[in-house]
Amino acid sequence: MLKILKFIPTQLTICLVLGILFGCYFFISPNTLAFILGCLSIAFIAVYLYANKKFETNLLFTFATFLLAFCIGIASITFKNEHFKNNFYANQQSFLENKPQTAIISIQKALKQSNYSEKYVGEILQLNTKKSIGKILINIKIDSVESNLQIGDKIFVKTIFNEISKPKNPYEFNYKNYLKNQQIYYQVYLEKKAYLFLEKETTLTSIAANSRNHINNKLVKNGFNGDELGVIDALLLGQRQDISSDLLQSYTNAGAIHILAVSGLHIGILLLILVFLFKPLNNFKQGKTIASVCVIISLWLFAILAGLSASVVRAVTMFTAISIGMYSNRASNVYHTLIISMFFLLLFNPFYLFDVGFQLSYLAVFAIVYIQPKLYKLWQPKIGVVDKIWQLFTVSSAAQLGVLPLSLFYFHQFPGLFFVSNLVIIPFLGIILGAGILIILLAILNILPLPLASSYSFVIEQMNNFVSWISNQQLFIIENIAFSFALLCSFYALLIFTLKWTEKQNFKRAVFVFFSIIAIQTVFIMEKYELQTTQNLIVFNKTAESIIGCRMGEKLTIETSKNNFKSTENPLKNYLVGTGIDSVFSSTKIQNLHFYKNETILIVDSLEIYNFKKNKPTIVLLRNSPKINLDRLLTTINPKLIIADGSNYKSTTLKWAESCIKHKTPFYNTMQNGAFILN
């Protein structure tokens, strides 16, 4: 492990990553950055010439190299970020947020649709009358008429550009930040007939999308549909948006979701298939070179067809290097291949660093390469079949161990039967992928035999049924695990130091293991203290509902307007997981008066009762759109704050906001600002 840190590209990659992180959180203008890079480049060349003349690598040259890599990391994310460019649509002088504007948009990607709208990623080509750049999220309302939008379509719209909203409740998934890492900052809402089709744009992505659609149409004609077709799309075409949410959740609960994401496992199997197919070329002069080129081109054509996601690009880049090593009869170091692929991918697109799939993909491969041999040495069966099963088990366990802390941090659950699903599916995955490629080729040529299509559909169906059965074993699925960033770092420190200690059991390494355990205990103690001492009153935001929570340490009392209250539903579920609270007391009746520390909180609902002589409210919460004269209430009570929750009509809250402005009283709308928290 220490050897890989001495590898120069590893050191440069670390500096590049630090530079990307610095550039993400601290803005340096592109002009200033260009000047700094120019000066550094000149200094680097001067130091290099001096070191080369002396025939030695001095400390100054090493420092200059690392500093240059760090600055390149800053530059890569700054220059790649479209938000900083003058022709970005939101930087145009004519851009007016929340007001109708005309735009020409090119459809770039289809996303999984929600219950209410079809979703696409578009590229702004023109805003009003000026050429522009920048991505945007497109929401098209679902009705009986299909939108018929395809990748590469150009549409003309006149609509309002809305900024992506922040999370409305504590510990809610930050969709705004997720889209920001994909350089999407605004969204538009369209009706089916609220846009005009323009001349279609032909690009590499549109050609790939048309190819996928053509393949899908052929498969549908041959009897593939529903989740079976969706799984084939995921396995062979890299598209998961047509798989039902229930089946996706089943694969997640079974610890087999990585099977549906085209990554190193799929590309590795594809590489073996391609090497076998092009093996006859080795018999000709320069045949190895031709075969190598054919394999690499085929891999990248597949990557384009699969949509060039972060995990696909990572895997294809890595296996491109491996295939070059194979055909040149040179053994390649997997660690070196991984590091070099990571360096160039982050240089090409620094936003990959914030992609969860990219992070999990690299961690899983590093864990398999580093941890699997250690696990395999624990027991080496003599029987061939048992040995193969043990190898699969150690590979699956190593990958799971490597990604476990990160998975808990992002997804807050652990699938206890992950090894069962992987042991059953992975041995047959190569056959499933190979047969799938054959099925697609025969379907395209219109010569796919019905028995073969039915048999393959049956295999996919049985795989889905098996995964669903594993997912239904709720006893083995540990959910709602509170896992903070501090715990994430502490557990990875423990994992690394423990693995190093197993290599060489000495006192120094044992001390590092001991201190990492102390670090984990310290984090647990600090988080437990925070859990027990935090007190606040929360007005959650939920459409057409009122939810009020009073937290006293580890206990949370909920008052809600909903009769069948469930703590397993959001926003309560996210809050409980994020805080680690497990004691919840519910009351269906919302009280009109709340006393919290020095504040008296009056809740006014449709009964419109607000005149209390004994208690003078300092804060007023309006819920369920009461038909009151707010001006009179403000004059009578004179509160220091008015709150409106998500149960009110939007038009009513706008009128209340105007009244509060007139009376110079602060107004807090949870539908705009998110949950109100009184600490």
N, C-alpha and C positions, 0 to 999 in steps of 0.2 A: 504493500500500500504506500509506503514511504517512497518507493522507487518512482511511482507515478507522479508524485509531487516534485521530483527532481527533473522530470521530463519538461523541457523548455516550453512546448505548446501548452502544457497544463498551467504553468505559471502565467503565461500570456493570457490564457482563457480566464483565469481567476481575475487578473487585472481588467480584462475586457468586461467581465460580469460586474465588477465593482464600479466601473465607469458607467455602464448602462444604468445601474441602480442610482448612482449619483445624478446622472442626467435626467432620470425619471422624476426625482424629487426636488432637484435644484435646477432652475432654468438659467442657461447661459445663451445669450443671443447668438444666432448663427454667424454673424460677422465677427464677433469677439472670439468665437470658437475657431473660426477659420484662421484668424490672426495667431492665436495660441498654437494651433496645429502647425502652421507654417514655421513659426519660431522654433518649436520643438523638433520639427523635421530637420531644420538646418543644424540645430545643436546636436541632434542624434548622428547626423552624417559626420559632423566635425569630430565628435567623440569616437565614432567608429574608425575614422581614418587615423586618429591618434593611437587608438588601441591596436589597430592593424599594423601600424608602423612599429610599435613596441613589441608586437607578437605576443600580446597578452590581453586577456579580458579583465579590465579593471572594474572596480566597484561603481565608478561613475557611469560607465557604459551600461552596466546592468540596471542601474537606477533609471537612466535615460530610456532604456528599452521598456521597462515596466511603466514608466510615466507616460510614454507614447501610447502603449496599449490601453492604459487607463483613459487617456484623452480620446483615443479612437472609439472607445466604448461610449463616452459622452457624445461624441460627434455622430456616431451611428444612430442613436435614438433621437437626437435632436434633428438631424437632417431627414430621418425617416418619418418623423412626426409631421403629418400634413397640417396639423392645427397651427404650426408656426409659419406656414408658407403664406405669402401674400395673396395667392390665387385660391386659397381655401375658401369655400363658399361663405362660411360664417365671418370671414374677415373682409368681405366685400362691403363697400360703403352702402350699397343698396339693400343689404341684408337687414331685415327687420323681424326680430323674433316675435312670435304670436300674432303675426299679421300675414294675410294671404300674399303669396309670391308665386311667380311663374318659374318653372324649372324644367330642364330636360334631364331625364334620369336613365341610366343604363342599368338593367337588372344584372347583378353579378352572382347572386347565390340565393337558393331557396332554403328557408329554415323550416323547422318543425312548426306546424300551425298550432295555435292555441284553440281554446273552445270558441273564441269569438272572432278570430281574424287569421288570415293567411299572412305569413311573414316572409319578407325578402330583404336582402342587402342590396342596395343600389349605389351607383357611383354618379355624383352630380357632374354633368358635363357642361351645363350652362345654367346660371342663376339670373333670372330676369333677362338681361341682354348681354351679360358678360360671361366669357368662358371661365369655368371654375373646376375645382377638383374637390374630392372629399366623399367619404362614404356616408350613407344614411340608412336608417331602418325604416322599412315600408310596411305598414299594417293595412291590409285590405279586408274590409268587413265581410264575414262569411254570410252568404245567403244561398238561394236556390240556383243561382247562376254562377258557373265557374269563371274565375278571373282569366284563365288561359295565358297567364304570363309565363314566358320562358326565359332562360338564361340568354342574355344577348339582346333581348328586346329593348328598344328605346321608346320611352313614353314622355309625353308632354303633360304637365300637371300645373294646376293653380291651387295651392293649398297653404296651410299654416305649418311652419316648422316649429316643432316643440322640442325643447331640451329634454334629454333622457332624465327622468326623475330619480332622486335619491331614494334609498330605502325609507319606507314610511313607519317602520317599527324597529325597535332594538333587535340586533342580531339577525336581521332579515338579510337574505342573499342580496349582495350589492350588484344589481344588474347594470347600474350605471358604470361602475368601475370595470365590470366584465366587458362591456361594450367599448369602453374607453381604451382598453388594451387591444381592441381590434380597430381602433381609430374611428369609432362611431360615436358621435356626440349628440345627434338630433334624430328625431323620428317624425314621420308624417302618417296621417290617417286618411285613407281614401275609400270612397265607395267604388263599387264595381264599374260604374260608368263615368267615373270622375277623372278619366285620363284618356289621352289620344295616343294611338300607336303611331310611331314614326318608323323610318327605315331601320330594319334590323341590323345590329352590329355583329360582324363576324370576328371573333377572337378565339384564342386557344381555349378559354374556359367555355365559350358557347359551343365550340365544336365538341368538346368533351361532354358537355351537358346533352347535346343532341345525340351523341353516341350512346349515352346512358339511357336516354328516353327511347331510342330505337331498340336497344337491348331489352328494356322493360316491356315494350309493346310486343316484341317477339315472345318473351316469356309468358305474358298474359294470354296470348293466342294459344300457347301450349299448355294452358291450364294452371299456371302459377298465379296465386293471388293472396291477399291478406298478409298475415304475419310471415308466411313461408316466403313470399316474394320480398317482403321487407328485410328478412334475415339474409336472403341471397344478395340483395342490394348492399347490405352492410358488410358481408363477408368478402364480396368480390368487387364491389363498385365503390365502397367507402361512404355510402349514404345511409344514414340511420333515421332520417326524418319520417319514413313511412312505417316504421315499427310502432305498434301501439304502446302507449305509456305503461300499461299493465305488464306487457312482456319485457320492456326495458327495465322496469322495476324488479321483475323476477330475475333477470340476468344480474342485476346489481346485488340483490339479496343472496344470490347463489355464489357470488364472488367470481362470476364468469363474464362480466361486462367487457373485459379486455378482448374477448373473443370476437365481439361485434365491432371493435375498433381496429381498422387496418393498421398494423404496426409491425414491429420486428418479427413477431411470430409468423405472420402471414407472408411478409416479404422474404423471410428465410426459406419458407416452404416453396414460395414462388421461384426463388433463386435455384433451388434444387431441381425443380421441374424444368426450368429453362436450361440449366446446365445439361440435363439429360436430353432435352430436345435438340440442342445444338452440338451434342457430342460427336456426331458423324463428321462435322466440319474439321475436327482435329486430325483427320486422316489426310487432309490436303496441305499443300504448302501455304504457309502463313495462316493455316486454319485456326490455330489458337487465337491469333489476333482478331480474325474475323468473328469467331465465336464470342470472344470477350466483348467486342463492340456490339454485336447483336444482343447479347445478354443485357448489357448496360442500357442500350436504347430501349429494349423491352421493359426493363424495370422503370425507366423514367416515363415511358408512355403509359404504363399502369398507374404511376403516381399522378400524372395529369388526369387520367380517366377517373381516379379516385378523389380528385378535388384538391390535391396538394395541401392537405391538412398538415399540422406541425408534426404529428407522430409519423405520418406517411413519408414526409420529406426527410425526417431524421433517419428513419429506417432505410429508405432507398439510398440516401447519402452514405450511410455506414456500409450497406451491403454492396454498393458500388466499389468502395475501397477494398472490401473483402474479395470481390470477384476479380479485381485487378491483380490482387496478390495471388489468387488461385491460378490465374492463367499465366502469370509471370513466374510461377514456381517459387514465389517468395512468401515465406510465412509472415503473416501480419499480426502484430500485437493488438489484441482486441481493445485494451485500454487506450492505446495510442490512436486507434481508429475512432473510438468514441470521442476522445478529447478533440481531435482534429475536426471531426464532423460537427461537434458542438461549436467550436470556434467559428467555422465558416458559416454555419447556419445563423448564429447570433450576429455575425457581421452583416449577413445578408438581410436578416429581419430581427432586430433586437427585441421586438415585442413577443417573440417566441418564448423568451425567458419567463413571461407572466402567464403563459398558457399551461393550464393544469395537465393536459395531456402530454405536453412536452416534458414537464417536470417528472411525471409518473413514469413516462417511457424511459427516460435516461436512468432514473433511479432503479427501475426494475432490471434493466440490462446490467448496470453496474453490480447490483446485488446478485444476480445470477452468476456473473463471471467471478465475483469475489467470494460470495458466501457458499454457493452450491458445492464447490469442491470440498470445502470443510465439512459440510453436512454429509456428503457422500462418503467421506472417510470414516464416519462414525460406525458404519456397517456396510460391508461389501458382500452381498449374497453370492453364493456359488451357482444357484439355479438361474438360467438366462432370463426367463420370464419375470421372476421375482426381482432380478437385478434391474430390468427395464422399468418395472413399476416403481422401484425404489428411486431410480434416476428421475423419473417424472415427478415423484413426490418431493424430492429434494429441490428440483428446479422450481416447482410451484411454491414450496415453502420459502425458498430463498427470495423469490420475487415478492411474495407477500410480506416477508419480514422487512425487505428494503423499502417498500412503499407504505407499510402499515401506519407509521406516525403521520405521514403526509395525508393518507386516506382518512384517518381519524380527524385530522385538523380540518379537512375540507368537507367530508361527508358524514362524520359523527356516527359511523356504524361499522361493525365488524362481522363479516359472514363466516360463521364458524365451520361451515361445511364446504369452504372454498376448495379444499384438496379433493373432495369427492367429485365435484363437478369437473374439475380440471383433469383428474385421473381418468374419468370416463370419456370426456370430449376430446382432449388434446391428442391422444393416440390416433384418433380417427379424423382429426382436422385436416391432415395432409390429403387424405383420400377425399374428404368432402370438398376441399378447395380444388383439387385436381379434377374431380368429377364435375364440379361447378363450372370450371373453365370449358370442359368438353361440352356440357349442356348448353352453355351460351353460344359456343361456336356452331353447334348443330342447329340451334334455334335460329341463328342468323342466316344459316344456309337453307333453312326450311326443310331440314331432313332429320329433325329430332323425333325418334320413335316414341310413341305414346307410353309404352311400358317403362321406358327409361326415364321419361319425365315424371311419371307417376311414382316410380320408385324413389327418385331423388327428392320429390316433394314429401314423400312419406318419411324419409330419413330426417329431413329438416323439421318436419312436424314432431317426430319422436324426440329429437333433440330439444325442441321447445317445451314439450311436455315434461321431459326429464328435468330441465332447468326450473320449470314452474313447480314441480314436485319438491325439489330441493328448497326452493324459495318458500314453500308453504310450511317448512319445518321451523316454525317461529321460535322454538326453544333454543335453536342454535344461532339465531341472529341477534346480536347485541346491538341495540339501537340507542339513539339519544345520548351518545357519549360526549360529555363536555371536555374539549381538548384545546387548550390555548396555544398561542405561538411560543410562549416560554416553555411549555411542556414539550412541544415539537422539537425545539432545539436541544433540550435536556435529554430526551429519549434518543435522539440521533447521536449525541455525544456518548451516551452509555453504550449504544450499539457498536459504534466505531471502536471505542476503547476496549470493550469486551472482546471483540474480534481480534484486536491487536494482542490482547493478553493471551488468547488461546494459541496464537502463533509462537509466542515466547513468554513463558510465565516467569516474570521477574518482579521485583519489588516496585520498581518505577512504574511499570504498566498497571500493577495492582492498585497503586495510589491513584492513578488517573480514573480507574474504574470506581474506586471508593468515592472520589470527589464528584464524579458524575451522578452517583446514587444520592449523595448529599444534596446536589443541585436539584434533583427531582423532588426530594423530600422538602427542600426549602420552598420550591414552587408550590407544592401541594399545601404547605402550611400557610403561605402568603395568600393563596387563593381561597383557602378555607376561612382565613381571618376576614378577607374581603366579603365572602359570602355571608358570614355571620353578623357583620357589622353594618352592611349597606342597608339603608332605609330610604324608600322613596314612594311617591304616589305617581302612578302612570295612567294617562288617558291614551289607550291604544287607538290606532286608526284602522277601522274596518268598514267597508262600504255597507250602508244600511243597518249597521249595528253599533251599539255602545258597549265598550268593554273598559272597565275601570279596575285597576289593580293597586292594592296597597301592600307593599313589601316591607316586612319587618325581619331582616336577616334572612334566614332560611325558609321563612313562611311567607306565602303569597295568598292574599285573599282577593278573590275576583268577584266583581259585581257585573252582571251582563244582562242585556235586554233579551237575549236568546234563551228560550226555555230548555232546549236540549244542549246545554253547554258541555263541550268536550275539550280537555286540556291537550288532546292529541292533534288539534287543528291549529293552524296558524291564525293570528300571530302568536298565540300562547306557546305553541310547540317550540318555535325558534327561540323565544325568550327563556323558556325553561332549560333548553339545551345549552344556550349561551351562558346562562348564569350558574347552572348546576343545581338549581332549586328542585326539590322533589316533593315538597309538602305544599299542596294546593287546596285551598278551601274555597268553595264556590257558593254564591248566593244569586238566585235568579232575579231578586228584587234590588233595584238601584235606589239607594237612599237619597233623599233630597238635600241633606246636609252632611258634610264631611268636615271633621276637625283634624287637621294634620299640622302638628307643631304649632306655629304661630299663625297659621292660615285657616280661615273658615271658608269652605268651598260650597257654594250653592249650585245645585243642579236643577236647571229649569227644563222641563219636558213639555209634552203637549198639554198637561194640566195647567200650565202657566202660573204656578204658585211661586212667588218670589218675595212677598212682603212679610219678612220676619222681624218682629219688633225687638225680641230679646237678643238675637244674634245678627250682627252686621257682617255680611259676607265680604271677603276681600277679593275672592276669585269667583267668577260665575262661569259654569259650564252649560252650554246650550246643546240640547240633544233632541232628536226626533222632530226637528223643524217646528218649534212652538210658535204660534201666531201671536207674538207679543209686540208691543211697542218698545223697541229697544232703547229709543231716545228717553222714554219715560223711566225705564229701568235704570239707565245710566245716571239720570238725574236723581232718582230716588235713593239708589244704593251707593252710587259713586265707587264702583270696584276698581282695583288697580290692574285687573286683567280680565278679558273675556276670551273664553275658549269655545270653539265649535268643533265637534267631533264628526266622524264619518257617517253618522246616521242622518245628517241634515241634507236638504236639497242644496245643490250648488248655487242656484239663483238666489236662495235665501241668504246664504253665507256672504254673497257679494253685497247685498243690501246691508247686512250687519257690519261688514267691513267699512262701508261708507259712513255709517252712524258712529262707529268708533273713531274714525278719523276726525269727524266733526267735533266729537267730545274729547279728543286727544287722549283716548283710552287705548292701551295696547290690545291688539286683537291677534289671537293665535288660532289658525285654522289647521287642524291635523291633516286634512286632505292635501294641503299645500306643503306644510312644514314637517309633517310626520308626527309621531306620538309625542305628547307633552309629558315631560318628566319633571316632577317637583322633588328635588333632593332635600 
